[in-house]
Amino acid sequence: MKKLQRIIFFWVPVILISCNTNNTAVFNEIEGLLEQDNYFKAKELFEINRNELSGPYRKYVEAVLYNAFNKLQSSEEIIEELMLRKRSIPDSLIFKLFETKYDNNVKQYKYREAKHTIVAILSEYNKYLNDEQTANYRNSHTIWTALENTPAQKADVKLTTLRMVKDKAGLNTLKVHANQDSLDFIFDTGANLSTTSVSVAKQSGMSLIPVDIKVGAITGTQVPAQLAVCDSLRMGNITLCNVVFLVMPDEALSFPQIDYQIYGILGYSVIEALKEIRISQKNGDFIISPEGSSFPFDPNMAMSQLTPLIYIDGRHYTFDTGADHTMLYHSFYREYQKEIDENYQLAKMSFGGAGGRMEFEGYTIDHTFNVSGKPVKLENISLLKEKIRESETVYGNIGQDLIKKFDTMIINFNGMFIRFE
C-alpha cells in the first residue's frame, strides 16, 4: 500500500553556546530522543529537568514537543518567538525549528507557507541536508507549489455512527460520498495523504492537478503520482471540504493476483479532522465524537510528521490500521538480539505493496506486549534484522493483529491517546 514519502530527520551534533544555566548533558539527552522520534521519553525527561535548561533551549524543546503532540498553534508561537532571536541557539537548532515550522504549516493546510518554509530550508540550511533529504524537500516543494492556491481543508464534524466493512483483503473500509459517487475507502492511520486512483478521481469529479511528484512505498521504491482536490467529501452527516488526494495510476492500486482493487484510502488529514474515533470490533461501528472523552494518563500517541506513533512498554512504534500484521524492526532486534539469535532461525522474508515486493533477512517470532494493562501475545510476527531505510527510528509497526485483541479502540487527536478496551 502506498505511502507518501516521509520527510527524513537525522541526528546533527549540537554545539551549545555558553549559557549560565543550561545543562548541556540533559539537553543533549533530550535532543537525542527527539532525533529518534521518541517524543514520549523526551517529554518525560523534559518535564523532570525543564528547570535545568536555559530559556531558549527550553523553548526549543517545547516547540518540538507541542508539534509532536498536536498542539500546533502553541508550537508555532514559540517558533516565531525564537526566530526573532536566532543568535540565542545554534544554527543546527534553527534548522530543526524550520523543519518543525514546515510540519506545522502542512498540518494546518497552509500550503503556500509550507512552500516558502521549504525554500528557506533549501537555500539557508542545505548544509544540514544529505542528497536524499534534499530530493525529498524538492519533491515536497513541487507538491505545495501545486497546492498553494488551494483553500484550507474545512470540516463540519457532528456526532456520527458509521459502519465499517472489511474488503476482500480484510482491510476496514468506510462508505464515503464524493459528489454523486458512493465509494468504499480504506481507513488507514498509516497513510500520510488520502489516496485514490486516476479513474476514481475522474469519476467522482475531483479537480486533478497534473503535477509530477514521486511517492515512496514502504519498500523504498518510488512511483510517479499526481494530486487532486475533492471539493466535498461526505461521511454520514460529516462534510469535509477541499480534501487533498494523492492520485496514483490505477495499476499501482491494483492487485490482479488476488483480484483486488483499492478505490481510495482515507489518510491523516481526514482522520485527524474527526478529532475522536471509537471503533467497535464486534459490530463494526465507527463512532465519530467531536467532543471526545478524557484520558487520565500521559499521551500515548504522538505524530512524526504525518505518521502516528504509539507508546507501548517504553518503546515507540508507528501505528497503522491499514496493516493486517504487526512488523518489528531493527531497533527491536538490537534490544533483544541475544534472545532472538538463540531461539529463532534467521530466514529470508519478503513484503511489499503498491510499490512492489522486496526481500529482507529476518525472523518470525512471538512477543507479548502490555497494552492497557493487559498482556497481549502476538505469534508469528515478522522481525527485520536490518533497517529498511537509514532514517528508521521506531521499534516496529503496530497493525490489526494487535488491534483485534480488543473489543473497542479509541483514537483521540485532542488528548493524543489511543485507548483499547
N, C-alpha and C positions, 0 to 999 in steps of 0.2 A: 504494500500500500504506500501511496506516495506521500512524502513529507516535504514541506518547504525547507530549503537549505537553511540551517540554523547558523546564526552569527557565532563565530568561534571566539571564546575568551581564552586567554593564555596568561601564564604567570610572568609578571615583569618584576625584576628585583626593585624593591622600594628603597630609595636613598632618602632618609629622613633629614630634614634641615634641623638646625639647632632650635630647640624649644624647651623652655624650663620645665614644663610639667608633663611632657609627652613620654610615655613608657614605650620605648621602641620595640622591646620584645613582645609586649602584649599586642601592639598594633600589628606587627608582622605576623603574629599567630592568627589574628582575626582576618587580616588580608589574605593569608594563605588559604583559610577556609572559604572566603568569598571567591577566590580564584578557582576553587574546586566545586563551586556551586553549592557548597554545604552551608546554606544560609541558616539552617536550624542551629547547628553548633556555633556558628559565628554570632548569632543572636544571643544565645545563652552566654557565651564568653563576653560579649559586649555589655550585656546587662549587669554582669558581675563587676566588670572593670571599666565602665564608662568614665568614672572619675579619674582614671589613670591616664586618660588621653587628653591632649590639649584641644581647644575649641575647634580648629579647622579639621583635625583628624577625626574628632568625634562626629562632626557634621558630615564628613565624607562617608563614614560608616553608616550613619543614619540614612543618608540619601540612597545608598545602595540597598540597605535592608528595607526601606519603605518601598522601593521599586519591587523587590522580590516578593514582598507580602501585599502587593496590590494597593498600596497607598500612594498612588501616582502623583496626585497633586502635592502632597507633602514632600515627596522626593523632588519634584520639580522646583518647589520653592527653595529648598536647601541648595540645590544645584545652582540656581540663579544667584543666590547669596554668595556662594563660593566662587563663582565665575567673576564676581566683582573684585575679588581679592586673590587672584590666581597665584600670586607670589607666596601665599601662606602655606601652600603644599606643592610638592614636586610636579613637574610636567607629566610624569608617568601616571599620577593620580588624576590630574586634569583630563588626561586622555580617557581614563576609566569613567570619569564623570560624563564626558561626551558620549561614550557608549551607553551609559545609563540614560542620559537625556534622549538619545535616539530611540531606545526601547520605550521610554515614556511617550514619545511622540507617536510611535506606531500604535501603541495600545489605546491612545486617546484619539485615534483616527486623524491625527494632524499630519497628513501625508506630505504637504509642502514643507513643513518644518522638519520632518524626517529626512527629506531630500537635502535640505540645507545643512542639517547636522552631519550627514554623511560627507558632504562637500568639505566641511571643516575638518572632519577626521582624516580624509584622504589628503587634504592639502597641508594641514598643520601638524598632523601626528602620524604620518605614514611611516616614520622610523620605527614605530611600535608594531607595525603590521608585517606579517610574512606574506609570501606570494598568494597563498590560499585565502588568507583573510582579506587581502586587497581585492582579489577576484570576487569574493563573497559580497564585499561592500559595493563594488561596481555593479554587480548583479542587482543588489537591493536598490541602488540608486536608479537603475532602469525601472524598477517596479514603482517606486514612489514618484518618479518623474511622470510616469504614465498616469498615475492616480492623483496628481497634485491638484487638479481642479474638481475632484470627486467630493461631494459633500460627506461629512462625517456620518458614520452609521448611527441610526437612531432606533430605539427600541421602546415599544409600548408593551410592558410586561404586566400581566394580570395573573392571579391565581388560576392555574390551568392544570387539568389532568389529561395527559395523552396516553396512548397505548404503544408500547414498544413491541416490535415484531422481529423475530430473527429471520435473516435472509438465508439463502442457500449455503453460504459459508459460515453460518452460525453467528453472524455479527448483528448487533442490535440496530434496528432502523426505526426512524420516526417518519410519519407522514407529514410532508411539507407541501405548501402550495405556492408556486411561483407563477404569477399572472393567472392563467386559466388551467395550468397543469397541476396535477397531483402526483407527487413523486415520493419514493421511499429513499431517504438519505440515511447514511450510517452516522450514528452518534460516536464521535471519536475524539477523546481528550488529547490524543497524541498528534492530531492534525493541527499544524500551525495556522494554515488558512483553510477556509472552506473550499471544497474542491468539487468540480464536476467535469463532464466530458464536453467536447465541442458540440456534439449533436444535441445533448440535453440543454446546453446553454442557448443554442439557437432555437430549439423547440419551445423553450419556456420564455423566450423574449428578453433574455438578458442582453445588456449592452456590451458587446465584445470590444475589447481594446487590443488591437493587433500589435503586440509587442514581443520581442524575442528575449525571453528570460530562461534561465536554467533552474531546474528543481532537483534537489538531491534526495535520493532514496536512502533507506537505512543501509543498503549495501554499499553506499558510497558512489554509485553511478549517478549520472545526471541525464535528464530528459528535457527537451525544449517544451515550453508551455506559454500560454497567453493569460490574459486577465479578462474578467467580466464583472459587471456590476449589476446586481439584481435590485431593481427599484423597490420591490415589495416582496418579502418572504413571510408567509404566514404559517404559524404552528398553533392549531386550535384557535383561540381568540387572542393570540400574541402576534404582533406585527413588527417586523424588523425592516427598516428602510436602508437603502444604499449599502447592501451587503456585498463585500468584495469576494469574488471567487477566483481561485486558480483554475484555469481551464486546460485540461490535459487532452492529448489526442485520444480518440475513442479506444484505440488498441492498447494504450497504456493502462486503461482501467478495465480491460477485458481479459478473462482467463478461460480461453476456449477449452482447455484440457479438462475443466470441470463444468463447462457450460455456464459460466458465471460472469455477470456484468455489474460493475459498480456504476450507479447513476449519479451519486453525489455523496459527499462527506461533509458533515457539519463540524467546523473547526473552532478554534479558540474564541474568535471574536463573537460568534453566535452563542457559544456555550457560556462564556463569561457574562454576556449581557442578560442572561436569565437569572443571575445572582444566586439562587439556591435551587438545586435539583434533588429530588428524592426519588429513588428508583427501587421498585419492589421486584425482587427476583421471582416471587411466586406467581404474580398475575401480570407482570409487565407494565404496571402503572408507572408513568413518568410524570411526577408532580412538580410543577414549577411554582415556587413561592417567592415573590419579590421581597417580602418582609423578612423571610428567613427565620432561623432559630439560633439559639445560643449554644456555645460550646465552652465548658468551664475550664479548658486546658489551653496550653500554648498552641499556636497554629501548627498543624502537621502537614500543611500544604504550602508550597511556595512556587514561584514562577522563575524558570530560567529562560529568559526571553519569552517565547510563546509556548513553552513546554511546561506542563505541570509536574512538580516534584512531590513525592510523598515521603514522609519520615517514618521509618519502621526500624525498631531495635537499634536506634542510634545511627542508622545509615540512610542515605538519601537515594531514592530510585526515581526514575521517570514513571509516570502514571498514565497508562494507555488503555482506555476502554475499547479501542479498536484492535487490540492484540488478543488473540484467543489464549495464548500461553505466556506465562512469565518467563523471562530470559535473564540470566545473570551474566555479569561482565567481569573484566579483568580485575577490577578493584576487589570484587568479592573473592575471586580466586586467590589473589595475593594475600588476603587476610586469612583464608582457610587452606592455604596451599598444602601444608603438611598432611592434614586430614584428608583432603581430596586426593592427593597423589597416592596415599596409602590405601584408599578404599574404592577408588573408581578408575576405570580404564580410559586412557586417552583415545579419542576416536575422531574421525572426520565427520563434520555435520554441515549441512547446507541450509540456508534460509534466504528469504527474499520477498519480493512483492512486485509492484508495478515496474520497478527498475531492473528486474531480473533476479537471478539467484547467484549466490556466492558461497564458497566453501571455506570453512574455518576448522581449526583444531579445537576440541573442547571435550566436555564430559557431560554425561547425563546423571544428575544427582537428585537426592531427596533433601529437603530442608524444611525445618519448622520455623515459621515466623510467629511473633507475638503481635497480634492485631486486636485492638480494642479489648485488651485484657484476656484474649483467648488464643491458645496455641493453635496454629493453622499449619498443618503439614501438607506440603505440595510434593508430589512424586514426579520423577522423570523430567526434571527441569533442565533445560539446555544451559550449560555454563561455558562461555567462550574463554579460552585461556589467554588470548591476546586481545588488545584493543581493536575495535572495529575501525576507529579513526583516532588520531593522536589527541584530539581535543576531548575525548571521552573522559568524564569525571565521575559519573554515577556508578552505583553498585549493580545496577540492572534495570530492567523494565518490568513493572508490575502489570499483569494482564488479567483476563477474565477468569482464569482458573482460581486465582485468589478471591476475586470479587464474588464468585459464585458460592463461596463457602458461607456467605451471609445472606440473610433474607432481604435486608434493606441497605442501601448505600446512599449517603447524603453528601453532596458536594456543595460547598458554600464559599463563594468568592468575596463575601464581605468579611467574615471571620477567618477565612483562609483555612478551612479544615475539610477533611474527608473522614466521615464517620461511618462505621459499619455496625449494624445491629442484627 
